[in-house]
Amino acid sequence: MQISRRIQTIFLHLSIVMFISACSSSSVTVPVTRPAEINLKNINKIAIGEITGRGSRQLTDDLTIALFQSRRFEVLDRQHLDRILEEHSLTLSGYVDESTAVEVGKLIGAAALIFGNVSEYDYAEDLSHEDEFDKKSGKTTVKWQRKGTAKVTVTLRVVDLQTGKIIAINKLDKSVSQTQYRDDKRPEEIDDKALFNRCREHIVTNFMHKIAPYTENVAVSFAMDDKMPELKHGYDMAKIGDWDEAITIFQSAVEKYKHSRNKVDKAYYNLGLGYMVTNQFDEARENFEIAYRIQAEDKYARALQKLDQRIEEMQQLQEQL
């Protein structure tokens, strides 16, 4: 009787594994370009004005590199710009009033200036320990813990030199912690510079997303079903970037199984994903809606929501580029 139960248990586990394998999803990572939060289409030059506060020099360097790498703006050299302005008795120090900004704009054309202040650039560390007694060995171990936390808070302003007006202002902050443990000895020192670097990297990345379009990798999950091997074949094509072939295979799956007992909604869903990734939005919507009508699953509803978001983002991108 025990052997019989064991066999039943093993069979049940195998059945679960086979079911998960048959109905699992597989993902493909695709690059997606997102629009900036602020439309700076008419501004093609940018410079960093004065950024004050502790850590401002490092932040200025990080921001300059990020602006250059974005390839969205012509980054003006601050020292060269200062020499030009000095010849006209102008300066970019501190808050720039509208009249001064407009005069600067006449000299360098359509451009924006970034000013800022680092209001918080702090590091705190806590060192603690507690005794832990092992009844079996009769020994006491001192458990040490060292926790360091860096926090950076920055306010950045973008000024339009054609109008002298502030077109964006953002307060950004980030804290990063690291904890180290050790028995009977104090843990090694924590590299606070590395924590500050991570804080600044996060802040600069977030700020760049506000002023320039950016690309991020997004996971696209396809539906799988062993009863429809075409879904796996289409996924394999998508995985190597051959989206045209993937779409063709998903189309064949729809035609082959739409009158069968198989859950053809998965084929329609995968076909919709292929169309969405290749920016064929009308076709994507049609197939997502068919999938949802066949089987009202949450992921199909979410796919339609993501499609609406993507269409809106593409419209914003066209306005910004």
FENCOR-V899977 format. One record per residue. N is the residue number from 1. RES is the residue in one letter. PSI is psi in whole degrees, -180 to 180 (NA if undefined). BURIAL is # if it has 9 or more other ideal C-beta (glycine too) atoms within 8 Angstrom, else .. D_FIRST is the distance of its C-alpha to the first C-alpha in whole Angstrom. Layout:
N;RES;PSI;BURIAL;D_FIRST / N;RES;PSI;BURIAL;D_FIRST
//
This chain:
1;M;-40;.;0 / 2;Q;-39;.;4 / 3;I;-41;.;5 / 4;S;-44;.;5 / 5;R;-39;.;6 / 6;R;-42;.;9 / 7;I;-41;.;10 / 8;Q;-41;.;11 / 9;T;-45;.;12 / 10;I;-43;.;14 / 11;F;-40;.;15 / 12;L;-44;.;17 / 13;H;-43;.;19 / 14;L;-38;.;20 / 15;S;-41;.;21 / 16;I;-45;.;23 / 17;V;-43;.;25 / 18;M;-37;.;26 / 19;F;-44;.;27 / 20;I;-42;.;29 / 21;S;-39;.;30 / 22;A;-29;#;31 / 23;C;17;.;33 / 24;S;168;.;34 / 25;S;148;.;38 / 26;S;143;#;40 / 27;S;149;.;43 / 28;V;134;#;47 / 29;T;125;.;49 / 30;V;143;.;53 / 31;P;133;.;56 / 32;V;128;#;58 / 33;T;125;.;61 / 34;R;148;#;62 / 35;P;156;#;65 / 36;A;157;#;67 / 37;E;-28;.;67 / 38;I;134;#;71 / 39;N;106;.;73 / 40;L;37;#;75 / 41;K;-41;.;76 / 42;N;1;.;80 / 43;I;115;#;80 / 44;N;-5;.;79 / 45;K;147;#;81 / 46;I;147;#;79 / 47;A;156;#;80 / 48;I;120;#;79 / 49;G;-143;#;82 / 50;E;127;.;81 / 51;I;121;#;78 / 52;T;167;.;79 / 53;G;165;#;77 / 54;R;134;.;75 / 55;G;4;#;73 / 56;S;-33;#;75 / 57;R;-46;.;76 / 58;Q;-39;#;72 / 59;L;-41;#;71 / 60;T;-44;#;74 / 61;D;-46;.;74 / 62;D;-41;#;70 / 63;L;-39;#;71 / 64;T;-45;#;74 / 65;I;-44;.;71 / 66;A;-40;#;69 / 67;L;-43;#;72 / 68;F;-44;.;73 / 69;Q;-23;.;70 / 70;S;-25;#;69 / 71;R;16;.;72 / 72;R;-30;.;73 / 73;F;155;#;76 / 74;E;114;.;79 / 75;V;118;#;79 / 76;L;134;#;82 / 77;D;125;.;83 / 78;R;-43;#;84 / 79;Q;-43;.;87 / 80;H;-41;.;88 / 81;L;-40;#;88 / 82;D;-37;#;90 / 83;R;-41;.;92 / 84;I;-44;#;93 / 85;L;-35;#;93 / 86;E;-35;#;95 / 87;E;-23;.;98 / 88;H;17;.;98 / 89;S;40;.;98 / 90;L;159;#;94 / 91;T;155;.;91 / 92;L;13;#;87 / 93;S;140;.;87 / 94;G;-156;.;85 / 95;Y;127;.;85 / 96;V;125;#;87 / 97;D;169;.;89 / 98;E;-42;.;89 / 99;S;-42;.;93 / 100;T;-43;#;92 / 101;A;-42;#;89 / 102;V;-39;#;91 / 103;E;-41;#;93 / 104;V;-40;#;91 / 105;G;-34;#;89 / 106;K;-29;.;93 / 107;L;-37;#;93 / 108;I;-3;#;89 / 109;G;-166;.;88 / 110;A;114;#;85 / 111;A;167;#;83 / 112;A;151;#;81 / 113;L;141;#;81 / 114;I;122;#;78 / 115;F;159;#;79 / 116;G;174;#;76 / 117;N;131;#;76 / 118;V;105;#;73 / 119;S;-19;.;73 / 120;E;127;.;70 / 121;Y;74;#;69 / 122;D;152;.;67 / 123;Y;130;#;65 / 124;A;144;.;63 / 125;E;139;#;61 / 126;D;127;.;59 / 127;L;122;.;58 / 128;S;164;.;56 / 129;H;159;.;54 / 130;E;151;.;52 / 131;D;137;.;51 / 132;E;117;.;47 / 133;F;130;.;46 / 134;D;113;#;43 / 135;K;-35;.;42 / 136;K;-46;.;40 / 137;S;-18;.;43 / 138;G;14;.;46 / 139;K;151;.;48 / 140;T;128;.;49 / 141;T;133;#;49 / 142;V;114;#;52 / 143;K;111;#;50 / 144;W;147;#;53 / 145;Q;129;#;53 / 146;R;123;#;56 / 147;K;124;#;56 / 148;G;140;#;59 / 149;T;125;#;59 / 150;A;140;#;62 / 151;K;133;#;63 / 152;V;132;#;66 / 153;T;129;#;68 / 154;V;141;#;70 / 155;T;124;#;72 / 156;L;137;#;73 / 157;R;140;#;76 / 158;V;124;#;77 / 159;V;130;#;81 / 160;D;119;#;82 / 161;L;-12;#;86 / 162;Q;-31;.;87 / 163;T;-19;.;87 / 164;G;8;#;86 / 165;K;151;.;84 / 166;I;121;.;80 / 167;I;-10;#;78 / 168;A;142;#;75 / 169;I;129;.;74 / 170;N;135;.;70 / 171;K;120;.;69 / 172;L;139;#;66 / 173;D;156;#;64 / 174;K;137;#;61 / 175;S;140;#;60 / 176;V;133;#;57 / 177;S;155;#;56 / 178;Q;136;.;54 / 179;T;134;.;52 / 180;Q;144;#;52 / 181;Y;154;#;50 / 182;R;147;#;51 / 183;D;131;.;50 / 184;D;-2;.;53 / 185;K;154;.;56 / 186;R;138;.;57 / 187;P;160;#;56 / 188;E;158;.;58 / 189;E;146;.;61 / 190;I;139;#;60 / 191;D;95;.;62 / 192;D;-28;#;63 / 193;K;-39;.;65 / 194;A;-37;.;62 / 195;L;-42;#;61 / 196;F;-39;#;64 / 197;N;-42;.;64 / 198;R;-37;#;60 / 199;C;-48;#;62 / 200;R;-40;#;65 / 201;E;-43;#;63 / 202;H;-45;#;61 / 203;I;-46;#;64 / 204;V;-42;#;66 / 205;T;-45;#;63 / 206;N;-40;#;63 / 207;F;-42;#;67 / 208;M;-35;#;67 / 209;H;-24;#;65 / 210;K;-27;#;67 / 211;I;-9;#;70 / 212;A;142;#;69 / 213;P;149;#;66 / 214;Y;160;#;63 / 215;T;134;.;60 / 216;E;155;.;57 / 217;N;132;.;54 / 218;V;136;.;51 / 219;A;127;.;48 / 220;V;117;#;47 / 221;S;122;.;44 / 222;F;149;#;43 / 223;A;144;#;40 / 224;M;150;#;38 / 225;D;121;#;36 / 226;D;-22;.;34 / 227;K;-12;.;35 / 228;M;81;#;39 / 229;P;-20;.;40 / 230;E;-30;#;43 / 231;L;-41;#;42 / 232;K;-40;#;41 / 233;H;-42;#;44 / 234;G;-40;#;46 / 235;Y;-42;#;45 / 236;D;-39;.;46 / 237;M;-40;#;49 / 238;A;-35;#;50 / 239;K;-30;.;48 / 240;I;7;.;51 / 241;G;7;.;54 / 242;D;78;.;54 / 243;W;-32;#;54 / 244;D;-45;.;56 / 245;E;-38;#;54 / 246;A;-45;#;51 / 247;I;-42;#;52 / 248;T;-42;.;53 / 249;I;-43;#;49 / 250;F;-36;#;48 / 251;Q;-42;#;51 / 252;S;-35;#;50 / 253;A;-41;#;46 / 254;V;-48;#;47 / 255;E;-37;.;49 / 256;K;-37;.;46 / 257;Y;0;#;44 / 258;K;-17;.;46 / 259;H;11;.;45 / 260;S;-177;.;42 / 261;R;-8;.;38 / 262;N;155;.;38 / 263;K;83;.;39 / 264;V;-11;#;42 / 265;D;-32;#;43 / 266;K;-38;#;42 / 267;A;-43;#;44 / 268;Y;-40;#;47 / 269;Y;-48;#;46 / 270;N;-39;#;46 / 271;L;-40;#;50 / 272;G;-39;#;51 / 273;L;-44;#;50 / 274;G;-43;#;52 / 275;Y;-39;#;55 / 276;M;-42;#;55 / 277;V;-33;#;55 / 278;T;16;#;58 / 279;N;29;.;60 / 280;Q;79;.;60 / 281;F;-38;#;59 / 282;D;-45;.;60 / 283;E;-38;#;57 / 284;A;-46;#;55 / 285;R;-44;#;55 / 286;E;-44;#;55 / 287;N;-36;#;52 / 288;F;-42;#;50 / 289;E;-38;#;51 / 290;I;-44;#;50 / 291;A;-42;#;46 / 292;Y;-36;#;47 / 293;R;-35;.;47 / 294;I;-45;#;44 / 295;Q;109;.;42 / 296;A;71;.;43 / 297;E;150;#;42 / 298;D;-37;.;43 / 299;K;-28;.;44 / 300;Y;-38;#;46 / 301;A;-40;#;48 / 302;R;-35;.;48 / 303;A;-40;#;49 / 304;L;-38;#;52 / 305;Q;-43;.;53 / 306;K;-34;#;53 / 307;L;-45;#;55 / 308;D;-42;.;58 / 309;Q;-41;.;58 / 310;R;-40;#;58 / 311;I;-44;#;61 / 312;E;-41;.;63 / 313;E;-40;#;63 / 314;M;-37;#;64 / 315;Q;-42;.;67 / 316;Q;-40;#;68 / 317;L;-41;#;68 / 318;Q;-32;.;70 / 319;E;-26;#;72 / 320;Q;-22;#;72 / 321;L;NA;.;72
//
